[in-house]
Amino acid sequence: MADSFDVIVIGAGPAGYPAAIRAAQNRLKVAIVDEWQNHDGSRAYGGTCLNAGCIPSKAMLESSELFHRAQSEFALHGIGVGEISLDLATMQKRRATVVKGMTNGVQLLLKSAGVTGLQGHGRLLPGKRVEFTAQDGTKKEFIGKHIVLASGSAPMELRTAPFDGRYIVDSWSAVEFEAVPRRLGVIGAGVIGLELGSVWRRLGSEVIVLEALENFLAMADAQLAREALRQFKKQGLDIRLGAKVGGASVANGAVTVKYGDKQGEQSIVVDKLVVAIGRRPYTQGLLGEGTGVELDERGFIKVDHECRTGVDGVWAVGDVVRGPMLAHKGKEEGVMVADLIAGHFSEVNYRVIPSVIYTAPEIAWVGQTEEQAKAAGRPYKMGVFPFTANGRARAMEAPVGFVKIVADSKTDEILGVHIIGAMAGELIAEAVLAMEYSASCEDLQRTIHAHPTLSEATHEAALLADKRSIDTINR
Ligand SMILES: Cc1cc2nc3c(=O)[nH]c(=O)nc-3n(C[C@H](O)[C@H](O)[C@H](O)COP(=O)(O)OP(=O)(O)OC[C@H]3O[C@@H](n4cnc5c(N)ncnc54)[C@H](O)[C@@H]3O)c2cc1C
């Protein structure tokens, strides 16, 4: 007789582990299966986000930004620190320590919630059975009343520039470089490409970013994207738009990348090439014969708005299902599913999922862009408040970017908020909360914001939408 659980979660990334913890909080008997293996062979919970994505990239973004500011900004503050040097080994050690602290934390959280952790491969079989293959190859079968599939995603590979783990690498390897590449090529000017390009640019690489689309940050508000491109170019990121990569080859320790643009055939030679063209849902070895779980044409597990797969008692959450591939989106889906399983009311508000790019300046947005509001035929008004008029931003030596609010000019409902500037990723939380509560522009206008804070820019942008700003000229 197979061991049985109320809930078995496959995948312990930011979608799976919150599902397991919430299910345990709901007094259900829970197991979680995860096969993550680090480059050094060690096992860890936390999935892509904690081990290879969100956390290590932010650790490196923080360190590289400090290095850059020490070089370029300290003198402005009257701080002399002598010659500034880079000890990349120590920086990488700190990155690894941050990651380890986080992944150990997840293990502790699962344990203290009473979740049974199973490190190895999980495969769904018909009848809500899960075949578990341990690290030593031994197999065991478990049965669940509910199964939550949270197997995540994997980096997309370019057929003409396959990963070799040394010269042509994915984003995970690119946060772990042991030396600063003299010349770094990045394919893809999306979130990951820009973040990693920024890290190595700040640490001294010459960075060339090749982007197939003509539009920079096509998913963002166009005004925000224009400002971002201007800032990144100022920082020396060589972003080439409309550059369609034909292939890459490695010879004599260098990578030659061939691409075509309006001028014709081009090529660059770089020391390392990061391929950051997106991620694909990961379902390898996940579904046994006859489970009834279906994939769509792009390989995502098909689910409804409540993450039900259509097979009774089988759910799927996170990067492996439709929607933005974001840790916080997966987390909320995991929690929702665990609550629905327990018979509680729950839902995810897909209209207000924030997006953040952790470059400097940071970029963050939620809701509709100006272009989307226009296309939807909404009568809209806007307030765009610049950080140059914000006292805190000036004191921080960060008078760059703006807060832009798009609101319905008839109903006053906030439709979208778009921020480029220092701490945009933190500032966007206020906009998310406002939109979650269907706040109007006037609600934001009447909310007291501490002075001097960056968040005053959001307050003033709301005022500006009605030409009532105090701190800038109302046009
Ligand atoms: C460089 C980088 C930076 C990023 N930065 C951010 C950021 O700042 N903010 C943000 O929101 N998102 C960020 N992301 C995206 C984020 O990492 C993902 O959205 C998130 O990890 C998805 O969570 P998940 O739980 O769905 O999947 P994953 O995190 O991929 O976890 C899935 C887990 O399931 C395991 N697994 C898969 N199949 C099986 C199986 N059959 N049996 C057992 N285990 C299995 C995997 O080994 C893995 O541990 C970043 C991604 C990258 C690559």
The ligand as an SDF file (V2000), in Angstrom:
LIG
                    3D

 53 58  0  0  0  0  0  0  0  0999 V2000
   18.1720   35.0930  -13.6600 C   0  0  0  0  0  0  0  0  0  0  0  0
   16.7350   35.1300  -13.2140 C   0  0  0  0  0  0  0  0  0  0  0  0
   16.2810   36.1740  -12.4550 C   0  0  0  0  0  0  0  0  0  0  0  0
   14.9560   36.2050  -12.0460 C   0  0  0  0  0  0  0  0  0  0  0  0
   14.5530   37.2470  -11.2800 N   0  0  0  0  0  0  0  0  0  0  0  0
   13.2670   37.3120  -10.8810 C   0  0  0  0  0  0  0  0  0  0  0  0
   12.8320   38.3680  -10.0400 C   0  0  0  0  0  0  0  0  0  0  0  0
   13.5970   39.2540   -9.6740 O   0  0  0  0  0  0  0  0  0  0  0  0
   11.5310   38.3680   -9.6600 N   0  0  0  0  0  0  0  0  0  0  0  0
   10.6470   37.4040  -10.0470 C   0  0  0  0  0  0  0  0  0  0  0  0
    9.4820   37.4630   -9.6760 O   0  0  0  0  0  0  0  0  0  0  0  0
   11.0430   36.3790  -10.8290 N   0  0  0  0  0  0  0  0  0  0  0  0
   12.3250   36.3050  -11.2460 C   0  0  0  0  0  0  0  0  0  0  0  0
   12.7400   35.2590  -12.0160 N   0  0  0  0  0  0  0  0  0  0  0  0
   11.7330   34.2430  -12.3930 C   0  0  0  0  0  0  0  0  0  0  0  0
   11.5090   33.2800  -11.2360 C   0  0  0  0  0  0  0  0  0  0  0  0
   12.7230   32.6580  -10.9140 O   0  0  0  0  0  0  0  0  0  0  0  0
   10.4580   32.2530  -11.6220 C   0  0  0  0  0  0  0  0  0  0  0  0
    9.2810   32.9170  -12.0210 O   0  0  0  0  0  0  0  0  0  0  0  0
   10.1350   31.3460  -10.4490 C   0  0  0  0  0  0  0  0  0  0  0  0
   11.2870   30.6720  -10.0050 O   0  0  0  0  0  0  0  0  0  0  0  0
    9.0610   30.3090  -10.8360 C   0  0  0  0  0  0  0  0  0  0  0  0
    8.7580   29.5440   -9.7420 O   0  0  0  0  0  0  0  0  0  0  0  0
    8.2180   28.0430   -9.8670 P   0  0  0  0  0  0  0  0  0  0  0  0
    8.0730   27.5630   -8.4800 O   0  0  0  0  0  0  0  0  0  0  0  0
    7.0680   28.0140  -10.7770 O   0  0  0  0  0  0  0  0  0  0  0  0
    9.3850   27.2420  -10.6090 O   0  0  0  0  0  0  0  0  0  0  0  0
   10.9180   27.0130  -10.2610 P   0  0  0  0  0  0  0  0  0  0  0  0
   11.4640   28.0910   -9.4070 O   0  0  0  0  0  0  0  0  0  0  0  0
   11.5750   26.7460  -11.5650 O   0  0  0  0  0  0  0  0  0  0  0  0
   10.9210   25.6940   -9.3720 O   0  0  0  0  0  0  0  0  0  0  0  0
   10.5450   24.4550   -9.8590 C   0  0  0  0  0  0  0  0  0  0  0  0
   11.1870   23.3810   -9.0210 C   0  0  0  0  0  0  0  0  0  0  0  0
   10.6230   22.1210   -9.3880 O   0  0  0  0  0  0  0  0  0  0  0  0
   11.6620   21.1680   -9.5320 C   0  0  0  0  0  0  0  0  0  0  0  0
   11.1620   20.1190  -10.4260 N   0  0  0  0  0  0  0  0  0  0  0  0
   10.8040   20.2280  -11.7250 C   0  0  0  0  0  0  0  0  0  0  0  0
   10.3160   19.0520  -12.1860 N   0  0  0  0  0  0  0  0  0  0  0  0
   10.3820   18.1840  -11.1530 C   0  0  0  0  0  0  0  0  0  0  0  0
   10.0320   16.8150  -11.0000 C   0  0  0  0  0  0  0  0  0  0  0  0
    9.4680   16.1340  -11.9920 N   0  0  0  0  0  0  0  0  0  0  0  0
   10.2530   16.2300   -9.8040 N   0  0  0  0  0  0  0  0  0  0  0  0
   10.7920   16.9320   -8.7760 C   0  0  0  0  0  0  0  0  0  0  0  0
   11.1320   18.2270   -8.8630 N   0  0  0  0  0  0  0  0  0  0  0  0
   10.9200   18.8550  -10.0350 C   0  0  0  0  0  0  0  0  0  0  0  0
   12.8170   21.9880  -10.0770 C   0  0  0  0  0  0  0  0  0  0  0  0
   14.0580   21.3050   -9.8810 O   0  0  0  0  0  0  0  0  0  0  0  0
   12.6910   23.2550   -9.2430 C   0  0  0  0  0  0  0  0  0  0  0  0
   13.3490   23.1140   -8.0160 O   0  0  0  0  0  0  0  0  0  0  0  0
   14.0640   35.1740  -12.4190 C   0  0  0  0  0  0  0  0  0  0  0  0
   14.5260   34.0970  -13.1760 C   0  0  0  0  0  0  0  0  0  0  0  0
   15.8360   34.0680  -13.5640 C   0  0  0  0  0  0  0  0  0  0  0  0
   16.3160   32.8870  -14.3690 C   0  0  0  0  0  0  0  0  0  0  0  0
  1  2  1  0
  2  3  1  0
  2 52  2  0
  3  4  2  0
  4  5  1  0
  4 50  1  0
  5  6  2  0
  6  7  1  0
  6 13  1  0
  7  8  2  0
  7  9  1  0
  9 10  1  0
 10 11  2  0
 10 12  1  0
 12 13  2  0
 13 14  1  0
 14 15  1  0
 14 50  1  0
 15 16  1  0
 16 17  1  0
 16 18  1  0
 18 19  1  0
 18 20  1  0
 20 21  1  0
 20 22  1  0
 22 23  1  0
 23 24  1  0
 24 25  2  0
 24 26  1  0
 24 27  1  0
 27 28  1  0
 28 29  2  0
 28 30  1  0
 28 31  1  0
 31 32  1  0
 32 33  1  0
 33 34  1  0
 33 48  1  0
 34 35  1  0
 35 36  1  0
 35 46  1  0
 36 37  1  0
 36 45  1  0
 37 38  2  0
 38 39  1  0
 39 40  1  0
 39 45  2  0
 40 41  1  0
 40 42  2  0
 42 43  1  0
 43 44  2  0
 44 45  1  0
 46 47  1  0
 46 48  1  0
 48 49  1  0
 50 51  2  0
 51 52  1  0
 52 53  1  0
M  END
$$$$
